[in-house]
Amino acid sequence: MVSEGVEFSEPVMKRIFAFILALACALPLMTQAQQSRPSYIAIEANSGKLLYSSNAEERRPVASLAQVATAMVTLDWVSRTRVPLDTQITVPQEAYGFRAGNPMDLQPGDSLTLRDALYSILLGSDNVSALTVASFVGRDLVSRRGSGMPIPTFVNEMNNLARSLKMEKTRFVAPHGQDFGSSVNESCALDMALLGAYSMQNAAFCYIVTQASRRIAVNSATRGIQMYDITNSNKMMTVVGVDGIKAGSSRAAGPCLMVSATRNAVSRRNPRTGVQGIYAQRMLIVILGTSERYNIAQRMVKEGWSVWESWMANGMDIKDPKEFVQLPSKAAKK
């Protein structure tokens, strides 16, 4: 789906080589394979124009970036069922014993609103809230279908969403980001960019991931109502133009990052149709498995727009269809 040999003009190539050199210097002391095979992608999300790509189709663990799919399955379900986001949902027994990724110390029997659970998932990588949402939505899906178990049924919907978005290297095994031995959520940088592009079309999702923090009320049977402040863990949110999406990390995946950055809309010709129009500008970046994710992402935001501008200035010619990624649309929603 993505070509590693996209042709650019000489000035653009010089910038790319300078960026790759800086990227190589920035890589941390990880495994030899990770050092020699960085995995990242940057695309302009409204055209599908490929800006940077390295091993973007290599399957890797993605930690809590999988929770983006958890949130989108939930928001798509809310859109279909009209269930209010203020509905109280209860932490299931499956959450017993979760310690990592439990910022509010949620215990089975505690409750919070569906909206607040989504905030804690997307801002705080909350594994227990992810399980809680999956159990709640999954029970509704099971009741409508007449069979199945709630959380596995929900995970199946995550994989159905991945298939509908042509995420060919993706396999979700859980709604959260915690690793369980060899059972981990796996995807690739390209697939996660497709998921990110789809997610940023959803107004509720976009609003949540732009927030710096969220105060959440948890109703506990043993402690009463407790208030928690969940802070957005995506440190790229301080960069001008960045409006999401999510950071994640696990032992299997290492540090990972999805970033959306926007600029003012421009008037340009659609290279596929030839029609002149006003187009938004959005860059999507996915970086997998490096502790230098933020430094790399900042460079990509800066250098990526330079590549994009050079392509537009040179007539937006399509020399090779592989210079473009086939992006999902709202039609992918089921």
Steps between C-alpha positions, in 0.01 A plus 500: 500500500789740573801542276839543666636651177284806444669749267537861611671806352867558590434776762242280669736201496769708674259583777394137529863377523573763767191386691592131477852577625360693794256215565780244505694711750192534717428129537549369854704199606235238433539160336716479190195412289310803626797728440540382142128482422318808628126490435319822416276669249381854427219577257290800404167365611262674259686402183671181614834642388788300649757728662727257688505125538734243648394141563146635522345161424705300750272342760584606855334522844321834537432523876210727591478649150253213462269698728433734208313207344326440835378860502388495136306174531326657800427832330372325187275288723375814678421655162292197403321439830467860627600387849586818697866553585387595851387139561658349811705188427633251756853363526477123428652212694751452216677814627593334831875507555582764237775724634682641197301758311242557775545871584178525705549169684169375362368181660220263393167653593619863467313711245559808285339649191572361157627845400748515788620148425582610145689801634705283733574254218612759245677742735635263764531162324266356762493122456221443753275762340566329166389167647195669652393655171559172316288312754217754484484525121570129461202406717272702273645335190456153654141573600416608146670197343390242753839343571859569588704648783505880540871584491599249226201621298623859537854404395350331195342836412842662530631253244194556279577872505861426406389290205259769382788751502730260307733465798653184362778450758282556807376250758340619821477258794386736777331840539784628723873549452637257756726216384416144603797287403494435128141625474533864391321738268697514176484739208738709290567869451300514176196329651504724805514804271186372327331461838614848601365654181163333557488601866574866433184517286293447816413826677470347847833320466672816377367701792614249760857465371552878490434541873788558741322325786165376629354490850318169545257386769513134602223351714652235724296269721771511767641853463201699381543761224865565420633773265802445278688727260617312191774681304561455127817289471564615140786749546472610136191699595725796589627520138332765284248342262481162675142398587537135612512198500659268760814370667552146621767271639544142614785258562434318174436807284731759651391866477255569217328811373223615268489870414262721303608850395296750300554824310268749336299375203644580155367537147646229281427268213405146584772298321262209448202692359656826382233697687607820676367538854563588863670219687589447863858410584557227756813297560485163674813350652547157656823397672544156653755373749742782582553713810585790267143507370440863598824635351434307181137613484599866539746466214238326287246777558752760384659306215176338388337832421810595300466183291127570456564859389767392252264248345227762461747755359616246241150456359374215721584248230435134572804317366410176675167401661704347784584853609149503646331305777139392448331671793180391673183703489193524717347240271713242679277535804261209552 
